[in-house]
Amino acid sequence: MKIADFENIIATDRLTLVDFFQPWCGPCRAIDPALERLALTMSHICTIIKLNTIERDHRVLIRRYNIVAIPSLLLFTRSELLCRLTGIVSYDRLLAVIRETQVVLEY
């Protein structure tokens, strides 16, 4: 994904969850089922993007958002970073964060 595409996606009014990962990372693979389930159940509210931190084009974003551990999940809307989660996160925790954020944004 190009930086401009990333910036256009996170600039929308929709929630965008960005997963910074590496393919060899065990914890990154462990959260994949939760992210896939979230994509199915919350697609009407949230866009999910996966960014492989090995890719050279993503280094700018890694520095910009201070990604020091993987997996790192960042939640955005209107280009604003709302939440950061690091490590293995359950589907229930992801769902709760999305719902809580949606409630706050609607208020």
C-alpha positions in Angstrom: 0.0 0.0 0.0 1.3 3.4 -0.9 1.5 6.1 1.7 -1.0 8.4 -0.1 -3.5 5.5 -0.2 -3.0 4.9 3.5 -3.5 8.6 4.3 -6.7 8.7 2.1 -8.2 5.7 3.9 -7.5 7.0 7.5 -8.8 10.4 6.5 -12.4 9.2 6.1 -15.1 9.4 8.7 -15.1 5.6 9.0 -13.1 3.9 11.7 -9.9 2.4 10.3 -8.0 -0.3 12.2 -4.4 -0.7 11.0 -2.5 -3.9 11.8 1.3 -3.5 11.6 2.6 -7.0 11.3 5.3 -9.3 10.0 4.5 -12.6 8.3 6.9 -14.6 10.5 5.6 -13.2 13.8 3.7 -15.8 15.9 1.6 -13.2 17.8 0.7 -11.5 14.5 -0.5 -14.8 13.1 -2.4 -15.5 16.4 -4.6 -12.4 16.1 -5.4 -13.0 12.4 -8.6 -15.0 13.2 -9.8 -12.2 15.5 -9.1 -9.6 12.8 -10.9 -11.7 10.1 -13.9 -12.2 12.4 -13.9 -8.4 13.1 -13.8 -7.7 9.4 -16.9 -9.9 8.9 -18.9 -8.5 11.8 -18.0 -4.9 11.8 -17.3 -4.1 8.1 -20.2 -1.6 8.2 -18.4 0.5 10.8 -14.7 -0.3 10.4 -12.1 -0.8 7.7 -9.2 -3.0 8.5 -5.8 -2.6 6.8 -2.8 -4.9 7.3 0.6 -3.3 6.8 3.7 -5.6 6.6 6.5 -3.8 8.5 9.1 -5.5 6.3 8.0 -3.6 3.2 10.3 -0.6 2.5 7.4 1.7 1.6 5.9 1.3 5.1 9.1 2.5 7.0 7.8 6.1 6.9 4.6 5.0 8.7 6.5 2.8 11.2 8.6 5.9 12.2 5.6 8.3 12.1 3.5 6.1 14.5 6.5 4.9 16.6 5.9 1.2 15.9 8.3 -0.6 18.2 6.5 -3.9 18.7 4.4 -6.1 16.5 1.6 -6.7 16.3 0.6 -3.1 16.8 -3.0 -2.1 16.1 -3.9 1.5 15.5 -7.4 2.9 15.3 -8.0 6.0 13.3 -10.8 8.3 12.1 -10.4 11.6 10.2 -6.6 11.0 10.3 -6.7 11.1 14.1 -5.1 8.3 16.1 -7.7 7.2 18.6 -6.3 4.1 20.1 -3.2 1.9 20.1 -3.1 -1.8 21.1 0.0 -3.9 21.1 0.4 -7.7 21.3 -2.2 -10.4 21.1 -5.6 -8.9 21.4 -8.8 -11.0 21.5 -11.8 -10.5 19.2 -13.9 -9.5 22.2 -11.4 -6.8 23.2 -11.2 -5.5 19.6 -15.0 -5.5 19.3 -15.3 -3.6 22.6 -12.7 -1.0 21.5 -14.5 -0.4 18.2 -17.9 -0.1 19.9 -16.7 2.2 22.7 -15.0 4.4 20.1 -18.1 4.5 18.0 -20.2 5.6 21.0 -17.7 8.4 21.9 -17.6 9.6 18.3 -21.4 9.7 18.1 -21.7 11.6 21.3 
